[in-house]
Amino acid sequence: VGFIGALVDHKAPWTLAEAMPIVRRSLPGARAVYVGEGEERPRIEAVAAANPGTVHLAGWRDDVADCYAAFDLFVMPSKLEG
């Protein structure tokens, strides 16, 4: 499950990390991959630490098209965006 974007509050990126334990009940091998950086990275890291193996933070990458192609599912959580 992939997310690409700024790790900022209005995008609520931590919600994906928080959902992963629920997702893994049905899909035990699932993990979330974050591409991007931002002020909410520590919050995501804290959620990831509580659920080892569920979240990978890839940081900033220039090969975004390849990242999209590698995901089985793209998720775009947000508080504001449609």
Residue, then its C-alpha position, 0 to 999 in steps of 0.5 A: v500500500g503506497f502513499i506519495g506526498a508531503l508528510v504534512d498535517h493536512k494530508a493526515p499521512w499517519t492514518l495509513a500507518e494506524a490502519m495497517p494493523i487492521v489491514r494485516r488481519s486480512l492481508p498479513g504480508a501487507r505493508a505501507v510504503y511512504v514516499g515523501e518527507g515532512e513534519e509528520r514523519p516522526r509521528i508516522e515513525a512512532v506508529a511504525a515503531a509500535n507495529p514493526g514491519t508494517v511501515h517503510l519510509a522511503g523518503w524523498r525520491d525522484d522516481v515517482a512513476d516507478c513507485y506508483a507502478a510498484f504499489d498494489l494500492f495507492v492511498m491518499p489520506s487527507k483532511l482537506e483534499g477531495 
